[in-house]
């Protein structure tokens, strides 16, 4: 089993903090966001962690090479082209090989129990399991009564993508930026180049088990904006 950290993003929402450094190197509680993501994945005892890089990629690579995290870390280099989540995952296919992958967005701070999520994923025999929460957002993944993906909806624009006939009876949940994926997914990916995992999962859900793990842990935050970093700092002070 391997970990994957999506760390290639431009960090636009965190400007000016990302004017001269990547989002992954923005500090929280005295350590880069990348450090916190690595520590989170180590809770589930992955054998290796893959980190994709693009924006100020050399700074991330230098940081990983200059520090010992007690676990092998491999770079998936997107310096020449940012591939989004789906494209980034596909680019790392040869590194992932035949391993189950636990993928974690670098800007997520969460108290989720990844071992419980992994057990849920294995018990349900999903091709992919997406951590979701009951929280307010504009874009939702839709899940049926079996917590299987049935589509996607943007409640601001009214746009919908329907996977199957269960869509109209489904509930909306917000994706948490944490997912567990079986390597057999690569046989089913038809998308090329730069693409997001979201439409890919919605397409696959027409015939595959793409499930939801309802995360009800006490803390989750996307620290993509400076004000949210302050909230996360308070979380660490109170741990």
Backbone as numpy.savetxt, mean C-alpha at the origin, in Angstrom:
# Nx Ny Nz CAx CAy CAz Cx Cy Cz
7.94 -15.16 2.12 7.09 -13.97 2.12 7.98 -12.73 2.12
7.60 -11.74 1.29 8.37 -10.52 1.17 7.50 -9.31 1.45
8.16 -8.24 1.87 7.49 -6.97 2.04 7.78 -6.07 0.86
6.86 -5.17 0.58 7.04 -4.20 -0.51 6.60 -2.84 0.02
7.47 -1.85 -0.09 7.13 -0.50 0.34 7.04 0.41 -0.88
5.85 0.97 -1.09 5.66 1.94 -2.16 6.23 3.27 -1.68
7.43 3.60 -2.17 8.13 4.80 -1.69 8.55 5.71 -2.84
7.98 5.49 -4.03 8.45 6.21 -5.22 7.70 7.51 -5.49
6.64 7.77 -4.75 5.78 8.91 -5.06 6.47 10.26 -4.97
5.86 11.27 -5.62 6.45 12.61 -5.70 6.26 13.41 -4.41
5.32 13.00 -3.57 5.11 13.71 -2.31 4.62 15.13 -2.50
3.82 15.35 -3.54 3.35 16.70 -3.87 2.60 17.35 -2.71
1.77 16.57 -2.02 0.96 17.13 -0.94 1.80 17.56 0.27
3.05 17.06 0.33 3.91 17.40 1.47 4.86 18.56 1.19
4.70 19.20 0.04 5.54 20.37 -0.22 5.28 21.43 0.84
6.29 22.18 1.29 7.66 22.26 0.77 8.62 21.22 1.34
8.13 20.30 2.19 9.04 19.31 2.80 9.68 18.41 1.76
9.02 18.26 0.61 9.56 17.37 -0.43 10.20 18.13 -1.60
10.51 19.40 -1.38 11.18 20.15 -2.44 12.59 19.65 -2.70
13.23 19.12 -1.66 14.62 18.69 -1.79 14.87 17.28 -1.27
13.80 16.56 -1.02 13.92 15.19 -0.54 12.66 14.42 -0.90
12.74 13.10 -0.97 11.54 12.31 -1.28 10.63 12.20 -0.05
9.39 11.90 -0.30 8.42 11.71 0.79 8.92 10.68 1.79
9.55 9.63 1.30 10.02 8.54 2.17 11.03 9.01 3.21
11.71 10.14 2.94 12.75 10.63 3.84 12.25 11.75 4.75
11.00 12.14 4.62 10.42 13.14 5.55 10.39 12.52 6.95
10.83 13.27 7.94 10.98 12.71 9.28 9.69 12.78 10.10
9.48 11.73 10.85 8.39 11.62 11.81 8.95 11.00 13.07
8.80 11.66 14.18 9.34 11.18 15.46 10.85 10.93 15.36
11.53 11.81 14.62 12.99 11.74 14.52 13.53 10.72 13.55
12.65 10.04 12.80 13.07 9.02 11.83 12.31 9.22 10.52
12.92 8.86 9.38 12.21 8.96 8.11 10.97 8.06 8.08
9.97 8.47 7.29 8.78 7.63 7.12 9.17 6.23 6.67
10.21 6.12 5.85 10.66 4.81 5.37 11.07 3.90 6.53
11.72 4.46 7.53 12.11 3.67 8.71 10.88 3.07 9.37
9.83 3.86 9.55 8.62 3.37 10.22 7.94 2.27 9.41
7.95 2.41 8.09 7.34 1.37 7.24 8.13 0.07 7.32
9.45 0.17 7.36 10.29 -1.03 7.49 10.01 -1.73 8.81
9.95 -0.96 9.89 9.69 -1.56 11.20 8.33 -2.24 11.24
7.35 -1.63 10.56 6.01 -2.23 10.54 6.03 -3.57 9.83
6.71 -3.66 8.71 6.77 -4.91 7.97 7.57 -5.98 8.73
8.53 -5.56 9.51 9.31 -6.52 10.30 8.45 -7.20 11.37
7.32 -6.58 11.75 6.43 -7.20 12.73 5.87 -8.53 12.22
5.77 -8.67 10.91 5.18 -9.87 10.34 6.24 -10.84 9.82
7.51 -10.52 10.12 8.64 -11.43 9.84 8.77 -11.78 8.36
8.74 -10.75 7.52 9.04 -10.97 6.11 10.52 -11.29 5.96
10.87 -12.02 4.92 12.26 -12.44 4.73 13.10 -11.37 4.05
12.43 -10.48 3.33 13.12 -9.46 2.55 12.13 -8.33 2.28
12.65 -7.12 2.14 11.78 -5.98 1.82 12.25 -5.34 0.53
11.31 -5.09 -0.36 11.57 -4.40 -1.62 11.06 -2.97 -1.47
11.87 -2.01 -1.88 11.49 -0.60 -1.81 11.58 -0.02 -3.21
10.47 0.52 -3.73 10.57 1.16 -5.03 10.91 2.64 -4.86
11.69 3.18 -5.78 12.20 4.55 -5.65 12.07 5.29 -6.98
11.87 6.61 -6.88 11.84 7.47 -8.08 12.29 8.87 -7.72
11.48 9.59 -6.95 11.73 10.99 -6.61 12.92 11.09 -5.66
14.00 11.82 -6.05 15.23 11.88 -5.27 15.66 10.47 -4.85
15.66 9.56 -5.81 15.91 8.15 -5.52 17.26 7.91 -4.86
18.27 8.69 -5.22 19.61 8.48 -4.65 19.62 8.67 -3.14
18.77 9.58 -2.63 18.73 9.81 -1.19 18.16 8.60 -0.45
17.17 7.95 -1.05 16.59 6.75 -0.45 17.60 5.61 -0.50
18.24 5.44 -1.65 19.22 4.36 -1.82 20.37 4.53 -0.84
20.88 5.76 -0.70 21.98 6.01 0.23 21.56 5.69 1.66
20.36 6.09 2.04 19.87 5.83 3.39 19.80 4.33 3.67
19.29 3.58 2.72 19.15 2.13 2.91 20.51 1.43 2.95
21.46 1.95 2.18 22.79 1.34 2.14 23.62 1.69 3.37
23.34 2.81 3.97 24.16 3.29 5.10 23.63 2.85 6.46
22.49 2.17 6.47 21.89 1.74 7.74 21.57 0.25 7.71
21.74 -0.38 8.85 21.45 -1.81 8.99 20.08 -1.97 9.65
19.14 -2.53 8.90 17.79 -2.71 9.41 17.52 -4.14 9.88
18.58 -4.97 9.85 18.43 -6.33 10.33 17.65 -7.22 9.38
17.49 -6.79 8.12 16.73 -7.56 7.14 17.23 -7.15 5.75
17.33 -8.09 4.82 17.75 -7.71 3.46 16.74 -6.75 2.82
17.25 -5.70 2.18 16.40 -4.73 1.49 16.89 -4.58 0.06
15.98 -4.68 -0.88 16.28 -4.63 -2.31 15.57 -3.43 -2.92
16.26 -2.74 -3.82 15.69 -1.57 -4.49 15.04 -1.99 -5.82
13.84 -1.49 -6.05 13.22 -1.57 -7.38 13.26 -0.14 -7.93
14.13 0.08 -8.89 14.49 1.44 -9.31 13.57 1.95 -10.43
12.77 2.97 -10.10 11.91 3.62 -11.09 12.38 5.05 -11.37
13.69 5.27 -11.20 14.23 6.62 -11.36 13.85 7.22 -12.71
13.88 6.42 -13.76 13.63 6.93 -15.11 12.16 7.08 -15.45
11.29 6.39 -14.72 9.85 6.48 -15.00 9.05 6.06 -13.78
8.20 6.96 -13.29 7.32 6.66 -12.17 6.15 5.83 -12.67
5.94 4.67 -12.10 5.01 3.68 -12.66 3.70 3.54 -11.90
3.47 4.32 -10.85 2.28 4.20 -10.02 2.29 2.84 -9.30
1.27 2.55 -8.53 1.29 1.36 -7.68 1.26 0.05 -8.48
0.38 -0.02 -9.47 0.30 -1.25 -10.26 1.53 -1.48 -11.10
1.97 -0.43 -11.78 3.17 -0.55 -12.60 4.41 -0.83 -11.76
4.46 -0.22 -10.57 5.59 -0.46 -9.68 5.64 -1.89 -9.19
4.46 -2.44 -8.88 4.39 -3.83 -8.46 4.83 -4.75 -9.59
4.35 -4.49 -10.80 4.70 -5.32 -11.96 6.19 -5.26 -12.26
6.80 -4.10 -12.13 8.23 -3.96 -12.40 9.06 -4.83 -11.46
8.57 -5.02 -10.25 9.30 -5.81 -9.24 9.01 -7.30 -9.33
8.33 -7.72 -10.36 7.90 -9.12 -10.51 9.06 -10.10 -10.33
10.19 -9.84 -10.96 11.30 -10.79 -10.87 11.92 -10.83 -9.48
11.84 -9.72 -8.75 12.37 -9.70 -7.38 11.42 -10.43 -6.45
10.12 -10.23 -6.66 9.12 -10.88 -5.82 9.14 -12.38 -6.02
9.34 -12.80 -7.27 9.42 -14.22 -7.62 8.12 -14.93 -7.24
8.20 -16.00 -6.47 7.01 -16.79 -6.13 6.56 -16.58 -4.70
6.86 -15.42 -4.14 6.55 -15.14 -2.74 5.24 -14.35 -2.59
4.52 -14.66 -1.52 3.43 -13.77 -1.10 4.04 -12.43 -0.72
3.35 -11.36 -1.06 3.89 -10.03 -0.81 2.95 -9.23 0.09
3.52 -8.57 1.11 2.76 -7.63 1.94 3.23 -6.24 1.54
2.33 -5.48 0.92 2.70 -4.16 0.40 2.15 -3.06 1.31
2.96 -2.03 1.51 2.65 -0.99 2.49 3.06 0.36 1.91
2.14 1.31 1.88 2.47 2.66 1.41 3.33 3.38 2.44
4.38 4.04 1.99 5.35 4.63 2.91 4.76 5.75 3.75
3.65 6.36 3.30 3.08 7.47 4.05 1.95 7.05 4.99
1.83 5.76 5.25 0.80 5.26 6.16 1.40 4.95 7.53
0.80 5.51 8.56 1.14 5.17 9.94 -0.09 4.48 10.53
0.09 3.26 11.02 -1.07 2.48 11.45 -0.71 1.53 12.57
-1.70 1.26 13.41 -1.51 0.26 14.47 -2.11 -1.09 14.05
-2.39 -1.27 12.76 -2.95 -2.52 12.26 -2.07 -3.70 12.66
-2.70 -4.82 12.97 -1.97 -6.05 13.28 -1.80 -6.83 11.97
-0.61 -6.76 11.40 -0.37 -7.39 10.10 -0.39 -8.92 10.19
-0.06 -9.46 11.34 -0.13 -10.92 11.49 -1.57 -11.40 11.43
-2.48 -10.65 12.03 -3.90 -11.01 11.95 -4.43 -10.86 10.53
-3.99 -9.81 9.85 -4.41 -9.62 8.46 -3.90 -10.75 7.58
-2.66 -11.17 7.81 -2.08 -12.27 7.03 -2.85 -13.57 7.26
-3.18 -13.86 8.51 -3.95 -15.07 8.82 -5.31 -15.03 8.14
-5.95 -13.86 8.14 -7.23 -13.68 7.47 -7.09 -13.94 5.97
-6.06 -13.38 5.38 -5.80 -13.55 3.95 -5.63 -15.03 3.59
-4.84 -15.72 4.39 -4.57 -17.14 4.12 -5.82 -17.99 4.34
-6.58 -17.66 5.37 -7.80 -18.41 5.68 -8.84 -18.27 4.56
-8.91 -17.10 3.96 -9.91 -16.85 2.93 -9.44 -17.18 1.52
-8.15 -17.53 1.40 -7.58 -17.93 0.11 -7.85 -16.88 -0.98
-7.62 -15.62 -0.62 -7.79 -14.53 -1.57 -6.57 -14.41 -2.48
-6.81 -13.95 -3.70 -5.69 -13.59 -4.58 -5.01 -12.34 -4.02
-5.82 -11.42 -3.53 -5.32 -10.22 -2.86 -6.29 -9.83 -1.76
-5.75 -9.35 -0.66 -6.56 -8.85 0.45 -6.18 -7.40 0.70
-7.18 -6.52 0.72 -6.94 -5.10 0.88 -7.43 -4.65 2.25
-6.57 -4.00 3.02 -6.99 -3.45 4.30 -7.88 -2.24 4.04
-9.04 -2.21 4.69 -9.99 -1.11 4.51 -10.49 -0.65 5.87
-11.03 0.57 5.89 -11.61 1.12 7.11 -12.91 1.84 6.80
-13.72 1.98 7.85 -14.91 2.84 7.77 -14.46 4.27 8.04
-14.18 5.01 7.01 -13.78 6.41 7.18 -14.26 7.22 5.98
-14.34 8.51 6.18 -14.86 9.39 5.14 -13.79 9.70 4.10
-14.15 9.58 2.85 -13.29 9.94 1.72 -14.21 10.18 0.53
-13.65 10.46 -0.61 -14.51 10.64 -1.79 -14.56 9.38 -2.64
-13.50 8.57 -2.58 -13.42 7.38 -3.41 -13.46 6.12 -2.54
-14.33 5.21 -2.90 -14.52 4.01 -2.11 -14.41 2.75 -2.97
-13.90 1.69 -2.35 -14.03 0.36 -2.90 -15.32 -0.24 -2.37
-16.02 -0.97 -3.21 -17.30 -1.57 -2.84 -17.12 -3.06 -2.60
-17.64 -3.55 -1.46 -17.50 -4.97 -1.12 -18.86 -5.56 -0.80
-19.07 -6.80 -1.26 -20.35 -7.48 -1.02 -20.40 -8.07 0.38
-21.46 -8.81 0.70 -21.64 -9.34 2.05 -20.57 -10.34 2.44
-19.86 -10.91 1.46 -18.75 -11.82 1.73 -17.43 -11.07 1.81
-17.50 -9.75 1.76 -16.33 -8.86 1.77 -15.41 -9.13 0.58
-16.05 -9.39 -0.56 -15.33 -9.53 -1.82 -15.59 -8.28 -2.67
-14.57 -7.83 -3.36 -14.65 -6.60 -4.14 -15.67 -6.72 -5.27
-16.52 -5.69 -5.38 -17.53 -5.70 -6.44 -17.48 -4.43 -7.30
-16.60 -3.48 -6.95 -16.50 -2.28 -7.76 -15.86 -1.13 -7.03
-15.97 0.03 -7.65 -15.36 1.27 -7.14 -16.31 2.42 -7.42
-16.33 3.41 -6.54 -17.19 4.56 -6.74 -16.51 5.84 -6.26
-16.70 6.91 -7.02 -16.27 8.24 -6.61 -17.53 9.01 -6.24
-17.75 9.23 -4.96 -19.01 9.83 -4.52 -19.08 11.32 -4.83
-17.94 11.94 -5.12 -17.96 13.35 -5.49 -18.41 13.54 -6.94
-17.89 12.70 -7.83 -18.20 12.83 -9.25 -19.34 11.93 -9.71
-19.61 10.87 -8.91 -20.62 9.90 -9.31 -20.11 8.81 -10.23
-18.82 8.84 -10.54 -18.23 7.82 -11.40 -18.23 6.46 -10.71
-18.49 5.40 -11.47 -18.51 4.05 -10.94 -17.78 3.11 -11.89
-17.13 2.10 -11.32 -16.62 0.97 -12.10 -17.16 -0.29 -11.43
-17.91 -1.07 -12.17 -18.60 -2.24 -11.61 -17.85 -3.51 -12.00
-17.59 -4.35 -11.00 -16.92 -5.63 -11.25 -17.90 -6.75 -11.54
-19.00 -6.78 -10.78 -19.93 -7.90 -10.90 -21.32 -7.50 -10.42
-22.24 -8.45 -10.46 -23.64 -8.17 -10.16 -23.93 -7.86 -8.69
-22.94 -8.02 -7.82 -23.14 -7.75 -6.40 -22.97 -6.26 -6.05
-22.62 -5.47 -7.04 -22.27 -4.07 -6.78 -23.37 -3.30 -6.05
-24.61 -3.41 -6.52 -25.69 -2.59 -5.96 -26.03 -2.96 -4.52
-25.67 -4.17 -4.08 -25.94 -4.58 -2.70 -24.69 -4.47 -1.82
-23.67 -3.79 -2.32 -22.39 -3.75 -1.63 -22.24 -2.52 -0.73
-21.26 -2.61 0.18 -20.96 -1.52 1.10 -19.67 -0.82 0.70
-19.59 0.50 0.92 -18.35 1.22 0.61 -17.36 1.21 1.77
-16.10 0.98 1.45 -15.03 1.05 2.43 -13.85 1.80 1.81
-13.08 2.49 2.66 -11.92 3.24 2.20 -10.66 2.38 2.30
-9.90 2.35 1.22 -8.66 1.57 1.18 -7.61 2.21 2.08
-6.85 1.37 2.79 -5.89 1.85 3.78 -4.44 1.89 3.30
-4.20 1.55 2.02 -2.83 1.57 1.53 -1.98 0.41 2.01
-2.65 -0.69 2.42 -1.97 -1.90 2.90 -2.63 -3.08 2.21
-1.83 -3.98 1.64 -2.41 -5.09 0.88 -1.51 -6.32 0.93
-2.13 -7.48 0.82 -1.40 -8.75 0.75 -1.76 -9.40 -0.57
-0.75 -9.82 -1.32 -0.95 -10.26 -2.70 -0.24 -11.59 -2.94
-0.94 -12.50 -3.60 -0.32 -13.76 -4.00 0.42 -13.58 -5.33
1.56 -14.23 -5.50 2.37 -14.02 -6.71 1.68 -14.49 -8.00
0.66 -15.33 -7.88 -0.06 -15.76 -9.07 -0.79 -14.60 -9.75
-0.86 -13.46 -9.08 -1.51 -12.30 -9.68 -0.80 -11.87 -10.96
0.52 -12.11 -11.03 1.28 -11.66 -12.20 0.82 -12.35 -13.48
0.27 -13.56 -13.34 -0.24 -14.27 -14.51 -1.50 -13.60 -15.05
-2.13 -12.76 -14.23 -3.44 -12.19 -14.56 -3.37 -10.70 -14.87
-2.20 -10.10 -14.71 -2.06 -8.68 -14.99 -1.89 -8.47 -16.49
-2.81 -7.74 -17.09 -2.73 -7.42 -18.52 -2.32 -5.97 -18.76
-2.39 -5.17 -17.69 -2.02 -3.76 -17.80 -0.52 -3.62 -18.07
-0.14 -2.52 -18.70 1.25 -2.26 -19.03 1.65 -0.85 -18.58
2.94 -0.64 -18.40 3.45 0.70 -18.11 2.99 1.24 -16.77
2.53 2.48 -16.78 2.12 3.17 -15.55 0.63 2.94 -15.31
0.29 2.33 -14.17 -1.12 2.12 -13.84 -1.28 1.89 -12.34
-2.48 2.16 -11.84 -2.80 2.00 -10.43 -3.31 0.59 -10.15
-3.12 0.13 -8.93 -3.66 -1.19 -8.57 -5.18 -1.17 -8.49
-5.79 0.00 -8.23 -7.24 0.03 -8.00 -8.05 -0.46 -9.20
-7.91 0.12 -10.39 -8.67 -0.42 -11.52 -8.28 -1.84 -11.88
-7.04 -2.21 -11.61 -6.61 -3.58 -11.85 -7.40 -4.55 -10.96
-7.51 -4.23 -9.68 -8.26 -5.09 -8.76 -9.74 -5.14 -9.14
-10.30 -4.00 -9.53 -11.71 -3.97 -9.91 -11.94 -4.87 -11.13
-11.02 -4.83 -12.08 -11.13 -5.72 -13.25 -11.02 -7.18 -12.83
-10.04 -7.50 -12.01 -9.82 -8.89 -11.60 -10.97 -9.44 -10.76
-11.64 -8.56 -10.03 -12.70 -9.00 -9.12 -13.89 -9.62 -9.85
-13.95 -9.46 -11.16 -15.03 -10.09 -11.92 -14.91 -11.61 -11.89
-13.67 -12.10 -11.68 -13.47 -13.56 -11.71 -12.57 -14.09 -10.60
-11.94 -13.19 -9.84 -10.98 -13.60 -8.81 -11.42 -13.13 -7.43
-10.83 -13.75 -6.39 -11.14 -13.36 -5.02 -10.24 -12.20 -4.58
-10.81 -11.02 -4.61 -10.14 -9.82 -4.11 -10.92 -9.39 -2.87
-10.38 -9.68 -1.70 -11.14 -9.52 -0.47 -10.74 -8.30 0.35
-11.58 -7.98 1.32 -11.32 -6.86 2.23 -11.03 -7.40 3.62
-10.03 -6.81 4.27 -9.78 -7.03 5.68 -10.19 -5.75 6.39
-11.24 -5.81 7.19 -11.74 -4.62 7.87 -10.86 -4.32 9.07
-10.06 -3.29 8.94 -9.13 -2.89 9.99 -9.84 -1.99 10.98
-9.95 -2.48 12.20 -10.60 -1.69 13.26 -9.61 -1.33 14.37
-8.33 -1.30 14.02 -7.31 -0.91 14.99 -7.50 0.55 15.38
-6.83 0.95 16.47 -7.13 2.26 17.05 -6.52 3.44 16.32
-5.58 3.18 15.39 -4.95 4.33 14.73 -4.60 4.00 13.29
-4.97 4.92 12.40 -4.57 4.88 10.99 -4.50 6.30 10.49
-3.44 6.63 9.76 -3.32 7.98 9.23 -2.45 7.97 7.98
-2.93 8.66 6.96 -2.15 8.95 5.77 -1.45 10.28 6.04
-0.13 10.24 6.20 0.60 11.46 6.57 1.09 12.20 5.33
0.24 12.28 4.33 0.60 12.93 3.08 0.58 14.44 3.13
0.13 15.03 4.23 0.10 16.48 4.37 0.78 16.88 5.68
1.44 18.07 5.71 2.18 18.49 6.91 1.35 18.45 8.19
0.09 18.87 8.16 -0.73 18.86 9.36 -0.95 17.47 9.91
-0.99 16.48 9.03 -1.18 15.09 9.47 0.08 14.54 10.13
1.22 15.08 9.75 2.47 14.69 10.42 2.40 15.05 11.90
1.80 16.19 12.21 1.68 16.62 13.61 0.79 15.66 14.40
-0.28 15.18 13.77 -1.16 14.20 14.43 -0.41 12.91 14.69
0.39 12.49 13.70 1.16 11.26 13.86 2.21 11.39 14.95
2.81 12.58 15.07 3.79 12.83 16.14 3.14 12.61 17.50
1.90 13.08 17.66 1.17 12.90 18.92 0.91 11.42 19.18
0.64 10.66 18.12 0.43 9.20 18.27 1.68 8.55 18.86
2.85 8.91 18.33 4.08 8.31 18.84 4.38 8.75 20.28
4.05 9.97 20.61 4.28 10.45 21.98 3.42 9.67 22.98
2.25 9.23 22.56 1.32 8.58 23.45 1.42 7.05 23.44
2.32 6.50 22.63 2.45 5.04 22.54 3.04 4.48 23.83
